[in-house]
Amino acid sequence: MVGLFYSSGISQQVPQDQAKAHLYYTAAAKLGHTRAQMAIGFRHHMGIATPKSCEKAGTYYRSVARKAIDWVNSGPPGGQHWVVEAYHISEEDGGIYGFRASATSSGANAVKVNPNSDANAAIDDVIEYLDLMSKKSDSKASLNLGRIYYEGQRGLERNFDLAKKYFLMVAHQYWKRDGTVIENPPSGLDRLAGKAATYLGRIYLRGEGVDPNFTKARYWIQRGIANGEPQAYYLQGLMYKHGLGVTQDSAIASDRFKYSAERLDYNPSQVEMGKIYLERGSEADVKSALHFFEHAALHNNLEAYYYLGELTYQGIGRDRACNLATHYFKRVAERVEPLTSAWSIANDAFEIGDIDTALVHYLVMAEQGWDAAQINMAYIIDSAKSWLKLPLATSPLPAPSPTFQNHNLAMVYWTRSSMQGNVDATVKVGDYYYYGIGHEKDMVQAGNWYSLAAEHSASAQALWNLGYMHENGMGLKQDFHLAKRYYDMALEVSPEAFLPVTVSLLRLRMRSAWNTMTHGPIHSIEDEPKTSQHKSIREWIKAFMADQPRYYEQYSENMFEETYHEEVAHEVYEESILDTMLLVSIIMLISALIYYRHQRQLDAQRRREANAQGQGQGQHPLNPNQQHAELAPGAGHNPANNPPFAAGFMQPGGQFQNWGAGGVGQ
C-alpha cells in the first residue's frame, strides 16, 4: 500500500513520488507478493519511472503466470473455473465518448445492441425468453439455459442445480429411460443431446453441485462420445489419465485427446497433446507440441498461452523473443482474476454506489497493469466528459470524494491505457492537452496524440479533430486541403459522423472558396489527382493477361494445404477456369455481333447505292415529295466521307438515333 500511495498521491500524508513507489513495489515483489510483482512488472514493461526492461518485466510476469497455472491446475479435473469480472464501465455508456462517438461503438466496431440497457436486465430478458421456449420443448433453448447457469457471468452467479435440470430436459427428449434413442428424433437433436450429456458427465466428474460420482460421469460422457461431442472425448481422456473411476491408462488417454484435438479441433485436448509431446523432449516432438499450443492459443486457451510463453522465453523450438514471451505471461496473469485481482469486490462496490471503495480497488488493479481498471479509474474521476449529457444516451456516474477528484491522476491512467493500445484513451490524452486540463494548453502535443490515435484510421473522433486543427491552424499548419482530407477520412471510418462531417465540410468549402477568391495564403481545397480510366482494347487485354499470374501466385501450395481441403482447392481452381472461359466467350460473342452488324450495314449500303444508280438511269423526274424523301437523313450519306471503321458504329441521323441507349443489330 505504501507503494500505491507514493505512485498515486491519493494520500494526504505523502506526496506523489514515482521513484519511491518503484522502490516499495520492488521490495514487496521480491518477498513474493503476487500483485506487487504484477505492478513492478508492468512498470518495467512500460518504462514507468525506470528504463524499459523486457528481461525484468518478463521475470516478474513469469513468476505470476506460474502461480496462476498452479492455481488453475489445483482444481477438480479440467482445472479451476471462474466467472470473468473484468469489464470497461464506459462500455455501458457506449464508450468513453458515448454511443457512436467512441471508437469501440462506431464504424466497424459498432455494437449491435442498445447500449442504454442494463447488463443484468438484458440477461434476465434472455433467460425469460429461453425459459418460455424451453417450456415449449425447444431443446436448443433448454441447452442454452443450462450453459448460462453452468458458466455464469458478471451479474449472474453459477447455479449447478438449474444447469443440471435443463441438461436433463434435453437428454430426456432424446433418450428413453432404458437408454435407447426415441423413434425418429428431430434433425439436430442428437447433437444437442450429446452436448447436454457431456455437461452432465462434467458435473458428476468435477462434483459441481453434487458429490463426485465417476460411475455417473462415465455413463453420461460415453453418451456424449456416441454423439460425437468433442468435450466428451477430452473428459474421458482425463479419466484415463488420472485413473478416475477407470484403470489409469495413458495410451487410451492419449488416443482420446488426439482424436478430439485433431479431428474435432477441441482446444483443451490440443493443450493435453502439447504436454504429451513436450514431455518426450525430442526436437520433432517439441515442434509438434508448439503446433498444438499455437492452435489452442487461437481459441484463447489459458494454458496454451503459458506454455507458449515458456517456450518463447527460453528459446525452445523457436527463436527466443522476450517481448512476445512477456506478452503471453501478462495475459495469463491477468486472466486468472480470483488469484491476482479484486474485480468482484470493486464491481460490487460500484454497483451499490460505494464509488470510493470501488476506486481504491480499481486503482490497485490499474497499478498492476489492467487496461480495463485504468479506463474505469480515469473514466469515473474524469471531469472532462461531454458537455451534452443526454439522459437517454448515458448513465450518470456518482461523483467521487474530493480525494479522487484529481485531473493529474486521470491523466496518468488515460496515458497508461493509451500505452496499451486503447484508441479512445489516446484521444482523451489529446483532449487534456487541447483544453489545458490540469496543465497549460499545448496544441502541438494535442495534435501529436490525435495523430497517434488516427494512425491506423481507428478513430473518427481523432480524424475529425485533426481536420478541425488544420482548418483553423491550431497546433498544426493551416491547410484547407488537408482539413478536408481528414474530414473525409472521418466519415469513411465512421458513417455515424455524417452530420458533423457534413456541417464541417460546408463551412470549410465556404472558407476555402473565399480564400481562393481573395488570393489568401492558405492552401485551398483542390481536386485529388485521378488516373485515367480509359484504355484501348490492346491495353486492356495486356493488363488482363499480366494480372493473371499475380492472381494465382497469391495461392501458394502451403496455403492450400493449411486452409483448404483438397476438394475445396479443386473447386477454386475449376471456378477460376470457368470464369476465364466465360470471359473469353463473352468477348468472342461481342466480336461476332459487331462483325455481323458491320456486314449488314455494308449490305444495306450496297443496296442503297444500287437503287440510286437504277433511279439515275430512269427518265422520270422527281417530284418535290420524292426529293424530300431522297434527302431524308442517312439516305444520301456518302460512305467515302466516313472515318475508318465508321461502318461498325451508328451513323449520325441513322434510323436508331432516337434510342435512349445503344443496341446490337438492326
C-alpha positions in Angstrom: 0.0 0.0 0.0 2.9 2.4 0.6 4.0 2.0 -3.0 0.4 2.7 -4.1 0.3 5.9 -2.0 3.5 7.2 -3.5 2.5 6.2 -7.0 -1.0 7.8 -7.0 -0.6 10.6 -4.4 -4.1 9.9 -3.1 -2.9 10.0 0.5 -2.6 13.4 2.1 0.3 12.2 4.2 2.8 11.6 1.4 3.4 13.4 -1.9 3.4 11.7 -5.2 6.8 10.2 -5.9 7.2 7.5 -8.6 10.8 6.7 -7.6 9.8 5.8 -4.0 6.7 3.9 -5.4 9.1 1.9 -7.6 11.3 1.1 -4.6 8.4 -0.1 -2.4 6.9 -2.2 -5.2 10.2 -3.9 -5.9 10.7 -4.7 -2.2 7.2 -6.3 -2.0 7.7 -8.2 -5.2 11.0 -9.7 -4.1 9.1 -11.0 -1.0 6.8 -12.9 -3.3 3.7 -10.6 -3.2 1.8 -11.5 -6.4 0.1 -8.2 -7.0 3.3 -6.2 -6.3 5.1 -8.5 -8.9 2.5 -7.6 -11.5 2.8 -3.8 -10.6 6.6 -3.8 -10.9 6.5 -6.0 -14.0 4.1 -3.5 -15.6 6.5 -0.6 -14.8 9.4 -2.3 -16.3 7.3 -3.3 -19.3 6.1 0.2 -20.0 9.1 2.2 -18.7 7.3 3.9 -15.8 9.9 5.7 -13.6 12.5 3.3 -14.9 14.0 2.4 -18.3 12.1 -0.2 -20.2 13.5 -3.7 -19.5 11.9 -6.7 -21.1 14.0 -9.1 -19.1 12.9 -7.7 -15.8 9.3 -7.4 -16.8 9.4 -11.0 -18.2 10.9 -12.3 -15.0 8.1 -10.8 -12.8 5.3 -11.7 -15.1 6.6 -15.2 -15.5 6.6 -15.7 -11.7 2.9 -14.6 -11.6 2.0 -16.8 -14.6 3.5 -19.9 -12.9 1.4 -19.2 -9.7 -1.7 -18.8 -11.9 -1.2 -22.1 -13.7 -0.5 -23.9 -10.5 -3.7 -22.5 -9.0 -5.8 -23.4 -12.1 -4.5 -27.0 -12.1 -5.2 -27.3 -8.3 -8.9 -27.5 -9.0 -11.1 -30.5 -10.0 -10.5 -32.5 -13.2 -10.2 -29.9 -16.0 -9.0 -27.1 -13.7 -10.5 -24.2 -11.8 -13.5 -22.4 -13.3 -14.4 -18.8 -12.5 -16.6 -16.0 -13.8 -14.8 -13.3 -15.7 -15.5 -10.0 -13.9 -13.2 -7.5 -15.7 -15.0 -5.0 -17.9 -15.0 -1.4 -19.0 -17.6 0.7 -17.2 -17.5 3.2 -20.1 -18.9 0.5 -22.5 -22.2 0.6 -20.7 -22.4 4.2 -21.9 -21.4 3.2 -25.4 -17.7 4.0 -24.8 -15.6 6.8 -23.4 -17.2 9.4 -25.8 -20.6 7.9 -25.8 -22.6 5.7 -28.2 -21.5 6.0 -31.9 -18.8 8.6 -31.0 -16.3 6.3 -29.4 -14.0 4.0 -31.4 -15.5 1.0 -29.6 -19.1 1.7 -30.6 -18.8 3.2 -34.1 -17.7 2.2 -37.6 -16.6 -1.4 -37.8 -16.7 -1.8 -34.0 -20.3 -0.6 -33.7 -22.2 -2.6 -31.1 -25.3 -4.3 -32.3 -27.3 -3.9 -29.1 -28.8 -0.9 -27.3 -26.1 0.5 -25.0 -28.7 2.0 -22.7 -29.9 -1.4 -21.5 -28.7 -2.6 -18.2 -26.5 -5.7 -18.4 -28.4 -7.6 -15.7 -31.7 -6.6 -17.2 -30.5 -7.9 -20.6 -29.5 -11.3 -19.2 -32.8 -11.5 -17.3 -34.7 -10.9 -20.5 -32.7 -13.6 -22.3 -33.3 -16.1 -19.5 -37.0 -15.3 -19.5 -37.3 -15.8 -23.3 -35.3 -19.0 -23.3 -37.3 -20.4 -20.4 -40.5 -19.7 -22.3 -39.1 -21.5 -25.3 -37.9 -24.4 -23.1 -41.3 -24.9 -21.8 -42.4 -25.4 -25.4 -39.9 -28.3 -25.7 -37.3 -26.2 -27.5 -34.2 -28.4 -27.0 -31.8 -25.7 -28.1 -33.3 -23.1 -25.7 -33.0 -25.7 -22.8 -29.4 -26.4 -23.7 -28.5 -22.7 -23.8 -30.2 -22.1 -20.4 -28.2 -24.9 -18.9 -25.0 -23.5 -20.3 -25.8 -20.0 -19.0 -26.4 -21.3 -15.5 -23.4 -23.6 -15.6 -20.9 -21.0 -16.9 -22.3 -17.9 -15.1 -21.3 -14.4 -16.0 -20.9 -11.0 -14.4 -24.1 -10.2 -12.5 -25.2 -13.9 -12.6 -23.8 -16.5 -10.3 -23.4 -20.1 -11.3 -26.3 -22.3 -10.4 -25.5 -26.0 -10.9 -28.9 -27.3 -9.8 -30.7 -25.3 -12.6 -28.0 -26.2 -15.1 -28.4 -29.9 -14.3 -32.2 -29.5 -14.6 -32.1 -28.1 -18.2 -29.4 -30.5 -19.3 -31.6 -33.4 -18.2 -34.5 -31.9 -20.1 -32.6 -32.1 -23.3 -31.3 -35.6 -22.6 -34.8 -37.0 -21.9 -36.1 -35.6 -25.2 -33.6 -37.8 -27.0 -33.1 -40.9 -24.8 -35.7 -43.1 -23.3 -35.4 -44.3 -19.7 -33.9 -47.6 -20.8 -31.2 -45.7 -22.6 -32.4 -46.3 -26.2 -32.9 -43.4 -28.6 -36.5 -42.2 -29.3 -38.0 -43.1 -32.7 -37.5 -40.6 -35.5 -35.7 -37.8 -33.4 -35.9 -34.3 -34.9 -32.9 -33.3 -37.0 -30.1 -31.9 -34.9 -31.4 -33.2 -31.6 -28.6 -35.9 -31.4 -26.0 -33.1 -31.4 -27.8 -31.1 -28.7 -28.4 -34.2 -26.6 -24.7 -35.1 -26.9 -23.7 -31.7 -25.6 -26.2 -31.9 -22.7 -25.0 -35.4 -21.8 -21.4 -34.3 -21.8 -22.2 -31.4 -19.4 -23.9 -33.8 -17.1 -20.8 -36.0 -17.2 -18.7 -33.0 -16.4 -20.8 -32.0 -13.4 -20.6 -35.5 -11.9 -16.8 -35.8 -12.7 -16.0 -32.5 -11.1 -18.5 -32.7 -8.3 -20.2 -29.4 -9.1 -23.4 -29.0 -7.0 -23.2 -32.8 -6.4 -20.8 -35.3 -4.8 -18.3 -36.6 -7.3 -19.6 -39.7 -9.0 -17.3 -41.3 -11.5 -19.8 -44.0 -12.5 -22.5 -41.5 -13.5 -19.8 -39.3 -15.1 -18.6 -42.2 -17.2 -22.2 -43.1 -18.2 -23.1 -39.6 -19.4 -19.7 -39.0 -21.0 -20.0 -42.2 -23.0 -23.3 -41.0 -24.4 -21.6 -37.7 -25.4 -18.9 -39.7 -27.2 -21.6 -41.8 -29.0 -22.9 -38.5 -30.4 -19.5 -37.1 -31.4 -19.2 -34.4 -28.7 -15.5 -33.1 -28.6 -15.6 -32.3 -24.9 -16.7 -35.9 -24.1 -13.5 -37.3 -25.6 -11.5 -34.8 -23.6 -13.2 -35.7 -20.3 -12.8 -39.4 -20.9 -9.2 -38.7 -21.6 -8.8 -37.0 -18.2 -10.5 -40.0 -16.5 -8.0 -42.4 -18.1 -5.0 -40.0 -17.5 -5.7 -39.7 -13.8 -7.5 -43.1 -13.1 -10.8 -41.5 -12.1 -13.3 -44.4 -11.9 -11.3 -46.4 -14.5 -7.9 -48.1 -14.6 -5.2 -45.5 -15.4 -4.1 -45.9 -19.0 -2.0 -43.1 -20.6 -2.3 -44.8 -24.0 -6.1 -44.6 -24.1 -6.0 -41.1 -22.6 -3.6 -40.0 -25.4 -5.9 -41.6 -28.0 -8.9 -39.7 -26.7 -7.0 -36.4 -26.6 -5.6 -36.9 -30.1 -8.9 -37.6 -31.7 -10.6 -34.6 -30.0 -7.6 -32.3 -30.8 -7.0 -33.3 -34.4 -10.4 -34.4 -35.7 -12.7 -32.1 -33.6 -10.4 -29.1 -33.0 -11.1 -29.0 -29.2 -8.5 -26.7 -27.6 -8.2 -28.3 -24.1 -7.3 -31.5 -25.9 -4.8 -29.7 -28.0 -3.1 -28.5 -24.8 -3.0 -32.0 -23.4 -1.4 -33.3 -26.7 1.1 -30.4 -26.5 2.0 -31.5 -23.0 2.4 -35.2 -24.1 4.8 -34.2 -27.0 6.7 -31.7 -24.8 7.4 -34.4 -22.2 9.0 -36.6 -24.9 11.6 -34.0 -25.4 13.0 -34.6 -28.9 13.3 -31.7 -31.4 10.5 -33.1 -33.6 8.3 -33.6 -30.5 8.8 -30.0 -29.4 7.7 -28.8 -32.8 4.6 -30.9 -32.6 3.9 -29.5 -29.1 4.3 -26.0 -30.5 1.9 -26.8 -33.2 -0.8 -27.9 -30.7 -0.2 -25.0 -28.4 -0.5 -22.5 -31.2 -3.8 -23.9 -32.4 -5.1 -23.9 -28.8 -4.0 -20.3 -28.4 -6.1 -19.3 -31.4 -9.1 -20.2 -29.1 -7.7 -18.1 -26.2 -6.7 -21.1 -24.1 -5.0 -20.0 -20.9 -2.6 -22.9 -20.6 -1.6 -22.6 -24.2 -0.6 -19.0 -23.6 1.6 -20.1 -20.6 3.4 -22.9 -22.5 4.0 -20.7 -25.5 5.4 -18.1 -23.1 7.8 -20.6 -21.5 9.0 -22.0 -24.9 9.4 -18.5 -26.3 11.1 -17.1 -23.2 13.6 -20.0 -23.1 14.0 -20.2 -26.9 12.9 -23.8 -27.1 11.7 -24.9 -30.5 11.7 -21.3 -31.7 13.8 -18.2 -31.6 13.9 -16.5 -28.2 11.6 -13.4 -28.2 11.4 -11.7 -24.8 8.7 -9.2 -25.7 6.4 -11.9 -27.1 7.0 -14.2 -24.0 6.2 -11.3 -21.7 3.0 -10.6 -23.6 2.0 -14.3 -23.1 2.8 -14.2 -19.3 1.0 -10.9 -18.9 -2.2 -12.4 -20.5 -2.0 -15.4 -18.2 -1.6 -13.3 -15.1 -4.5 -11.0 -16.0 -6.8 -13.9 -16.9 -6.7 -15.6 -13.5 -8.7 -12.9 -11.8 -9.5 -14.7 -8.5 -5.8 -15.1 -7.7 -4.4 -11.8 -8.9 -7.2 -9.2 -8.6 -10.2 -7.8 -6.7 -12.5 -7.3 -9.6 -15.6 -8.8 -7.9 -15.1 -6.6 -4.9 -14.6 -3.5 -7.0 -17.6 -4.2 -9.2 -19.9 -5.0 -6.3 -19.0 -1.7 -4.6 -19.6 0.2 -7.8 -23.0 -1.4 -8.3 -24.2 -0.3 -4.8 -22.9 3.2 -5.3 -19.8 2.9 -3.0 -17.6 4.8 -5.5 -14.6 5.4 -3.3 -14.3 1.7 -2.3 -14.6 0.8 -6.0 -12.0 3.4 -6.9 -9.5 2.1 -4.4 -9.7 -1.4 -5.9 -9.7 -0.1 -9.5 -6.6 2.0 -8.6 -4.7 -1.1 -7.3 -5.5 -3.1 -10.4 -4.7 -0.1 -12.6 -1.2 -0.1 -11.0 -1.0 -3.8 -11.8 -1.5 -3.0 -15.5 -5.1 -3.9 -16.2 -6.3 -1.8 -19.1 -9.9 -2.1 -18.0 -9.1 -0.9 -14.5 -7.1 2.0 -15.8 -10.0 3.0 -18.0 -12.5 2.6 -15.2 -10.3 4.7 -12.8 -9.9 7.5 -15.3 -13.5 7.4 -16.6 -15.0 7.8 -13.1 -12.8 10.7 -12.0 -12.7 12.4 -15.4 -14.1 15.9 -15.2 -13.9 16.5 -19.0 -16.8 14.4 -20.0 -19.1 15.6 -22.8 -20.8 18.9 -22.2 -24.0 17.5 -23.7 -25.2 14.8 -21.4 -28.4 13.3 -22.7 -30.3 11.3 -20.1 -31.2 8.7 -22.7 -27.7 8.4 -24.0 -25.5 7.9 -21.0 -25.9 6.7 -17.4 -24.9 9.3 -14.8 -22.0 8.3 -12.6 -21.9 9.3 -8.9 -19.2 11.8 -8.1 -16.2 10.5 -6.2 -14.9 12.1 -3.0 -12.5 15.1 -3.2 -9.6 12.7 -2.6 -10.1 11.3 -6.1 -11.0 14.5 -7.9 -7.6 14.9 -9.4 -7.0 15.9 -13.0 -3.4 14.6 -13.0 -4.5 11.2 -11.7 -7.0 10.8 -14.5 -4.3 11.9 -17.0 -1.9 9.3 -15.7 -4.3 6.4 -16.3 -5.6 7.7 -19.6 -2.0 7.8 -20.7 -1.2 4.3 -19.4 -4.2 2.9 -21.1 -3.2 4.6 -24.3 0.3 3.0 -24.0 -1.5 -0.4 -24.1 -3.3 0.5 -27.4 -6.6 1.9 -26.3 -7.6 4.3 -29.1 -10.2 6.3 -27.2 -7.8 6.8 -24.3 -5.3 8.2 -26.7 -7.8 10.7 -27.9 -8.6 11.6 -24.3 -4.9 12.5 -23.7 -5.0 14.7 -26.7 -8.2 16.4 -25.2 -6.4 17.1 -22.0 -3.6 18.9 -23.8 -6.1 20.7 -26.2 -8.2 22.1 -23.4 -5.4 22.5 -20.9 -6.9 20.3 -18.2 -4.6 20.1 -15.2 -1.8 21.9 -17.1 -1.2 24.5 -19.7 -2.8 24.2 -23.2 -0.4 22.6 -25.7 -1.9 22.4 -29.2 1.2 20.7 -30.6 1.0 17.9 -28.1 -2.7 17.6 -28.7 -2.1 17.2 -32.4 0.6 14.6 -31.8 -1.8 12.5 -29.6 -4.6 12.8 -32.1 -2.3 11.8 -34.9 -1.3 8.7 -32.9 -4.9 7.8 -32.4 -5.6 8.3 -36.1 -2.5 6.4 -37.2 -4.5 3.3 -38.4 -7.7 5.2 -39.1 -9.3 3.6 -36.0 -10.9 6.8 -34.5 -13.2 9.1 -36.4 -13.1 11.4 -33.5 -9.3 11.8 -33.8 -9.5 12.3 -37.6 -12.2 15.0 -37.2 -10.1 16.7 -34.5 -7.1 16.8 -36.9 -9.3 18.2 -39.6 -10.5 21.0 -37.3 -7.0 21.8 -36.2 -5.7 22.0 -39.8 -8.7 24.1 -40.8 -8.0 26.7 -38.0 -4.2 26.4 -37.8 -4.3 25.3 -34.2 -1.0 23.5 -33.4 -0.8 22.3 -37.0 -0.3 24.1 -40.3 -3.4 25.8 -41.5 -4.3 23.9 -44.7 -7.9 23.6 -46.0 -7.0 20.8 -48.3 -5.6 18.6 -45.5 -8.5 19.5 -43.3 -10.9 18.2 -46.0 -8.9 15.0 -46.3 -9.2 14.4 -42.6 -12.9 15.2 -42.5 -13.4 12.7 -45.4 -11.4 10.0 -43.7 -13.5 10.5 -40.5 -16.7 9.8 -42.5 -15.1 6.8 -44.1 -14.2 5.3 -40.8 -17.5 6.0 -39.1 -20.7 6.7 -41.1 -22.2 7.8 -37.9 -20.2 11.0 -38.2 -22.2 12.1 -41.2 -23.8 15.2 -39.6 -20.7 16.8 -38.0 -18.6 16.0 -41.0 -21.2 17.4 -43.5 -21.5 20.6 -41.5 -17.7 20.9 -41.2 -17.2 20.4 -44.9 -19.8 23.0 -45.7 -18.1 25.6 -43.6 -14.7 24.5 -44.9 -15.7 24.9 -48.5 -17.1 28.4 -47.9 -13.8 29.4 -46.2 -11.7 27.8 -49.0 -13.7 29.5 -51.7 -13.3 32.9 -50.0 -9.6 32.2 -49.6 -9.3 31.4 -53.3 -11.2 34.5 -54.4 -9.2 36.8 -52.2 -5.9 35.1 -53.1 -5.3 34.2 -49.5 -2.1 32.5 -48.3 -3.9 29.3 -47.1 -3.7 26.1 -49.2 -7.3 25.8 -50.6 -9.2 22.7 -51.4 -8.0 21.0 -54.7 -9.3 18.1 -56.7 -7.4 14.9 -55.9 -5.4 13.7 -58.9 -7.2 10.9 -60.7 -5.6 8.4 -63.0 -7.1 8.0 -66.4 -9.7 5.2 -66.6 -9.7 5.0 -70.4 -7.7 2.2 -72.0 -7.5 0.9 -75.5 -8.6 -2.7 -76.2 -5.0 -3.7 -76.6 -4.0 -2.1 -73.3 -7.0 -3.8 -71.5 -6.1 -7.2 -72.8 -2.4 -6.7 -72.0 -3.3 -5.7 -68.4 -5.7 -8.6 -68.1 -3.1 -11.1 -69.1 -0.4 -9.5 -66.9 -2.7 -9.7 -63.8 -3.4 -13.4 -64.2 -0.1 -14.7 -63.0 -0.1 -12.4 -60.0 -3.6 -13.5 -59.1 -2.6 -17.2 -59.0 0.7 -16.5 -57.3 -1.1 -15.5 -54.1 -2.3 -19.1 -53.7 0.8 -21.0 -52.7 0.9 -24.7 -52.1 1.3 -24.2 -48.4 -1.8 -22.1 -48.3 -3.9 -24.7 -50.0 -2.6 -27.3 -47.6 -3.3 -25.3 -44.5 -6.5 -23.5 -45.4 -8.4 -25.7 -47.9 -9.3 -29.3 -48.1 -8.2 -31.0 -51.4 -11.8 -30.9 -52.7 -12.1 -27.2 -52.0 -8.8 -26.4 -53.7 -10.0 -28.2 -56.9 -13.3 -26.3 -56.7 -11.4 -23.0 -56.5 -9.2 -23.9 -59.5 -12.1 -25.1 -61.6 -14.2 -22.0 -60.8 -11.2 -19.9 -61.9 -11.0 -21.7 -65.3 -14.8 -21.4 -65.7 -14.6 -17.7 -65.1 -11.8 -17.3 -67.7 -13.7 -19.3 -70.2 -16.9 -17.3 -69.6 -15.0 -14.1 -70.1 -13.4 -15.3 -73.4 -16.8 -16.5 -74.6 -18.4 -13.1 -73.9 -15.6 -11.3 -75.8 -16.0 -13.6 -78.8 -19.8 -13.2 -78.8 -19.4 -9.4 -78.7 -16.9 -9.5 -81.6 -19.2 -11.7 -83.6 -22.1 -9.4 -83.1 -20.1 -6.4 -84.1 -18.9 -8.2 -87.2 -22.5 -9.2 -88.1 -23.7 -5.7 -87.7 -20.9 -4.4 -89.8 -21.8 -6.8 -92.6 -25.5 -5.9 -92.5 -24.7 -2.2 -92.7 -22.4 -2.9 -95.7 -25.2 -4.9 -97.4 -27.7 -2.1 -96.8 -25.2 0.5 -98.1 -24.7 -1.6 -101.3 -28.5 -1.8 -101.9 -28.9 1.9 -101.4 -26.1 2.6 -104.0 -27.7 0.1 -106.5 -31.1 1.7 -106.0 -29.6 5.2 -106.5 -27.9 4.0 -109.8 -31.2 2.5 -111.0 -33.1 5.7 -110.3 -30.5 7.8 -112.0 -30.9 5.8 -115.2 -34.7 6.4 -115.3 -36.3 9.2 -117.4 -38.9 10.4 -114.9 -38.1 13.5 -112.9 -38.5 13.5 -109.2 -41.4 15.5 -107.7 -40.8 17.6 -104.6 -42.1 14.9 -102.2 -39.7 12.4 -103.7 -36.9 14.8 -103.5 -37.7 15.3 -99.8 -37.7 11.6 -99.2 -34.4 11.2 -101.0 -32.8 13.8 -98.8 -34.0 12.2 -95.6 -31.3 11.7 -93.0 -28.9 9.0 -94.0 -30.4 8.5 -97.4 -27.7 10.3 -99.3 -24.8 9.8 -97.0 -21.6 9.2 -98.8 -19.6 6.4 -97.4 -16.4 7.9 -98.8 -16.7 10.6 -96.1 -16.9 8.1 -93.2 -13.8 7.8 -91.0 -12.1 4.4 -90.9 -14.2 1.7 -89.2 -17.2 4.0 -89.2 -19.5 1.4 -90.7 -19.2 -0.6 -87.5 -21.0 2.1 -85.5 -24.2 4.1 -85.7 -24.0 7.0 -88.1 -25.4 10.4 -87.4 -29.0 10.7 -88.5 -29.5 6.9 -88.7 -32.8 5.1 -88.0 -31.7 4.3 -84.5 -30.9 7.9 -83.4 -33.9 8.0 -81.1 -32.8 5.1 -79.0 -32.1 6.0 -75.3 -29.2 3.6 -75.3 -27.3 1.7 -77.9 -28.2 -1.7 -79.3 -26.7 -4.5 -81.4 -28.2 -5.4 -84.7 -30.9 -3.7 -86.7 
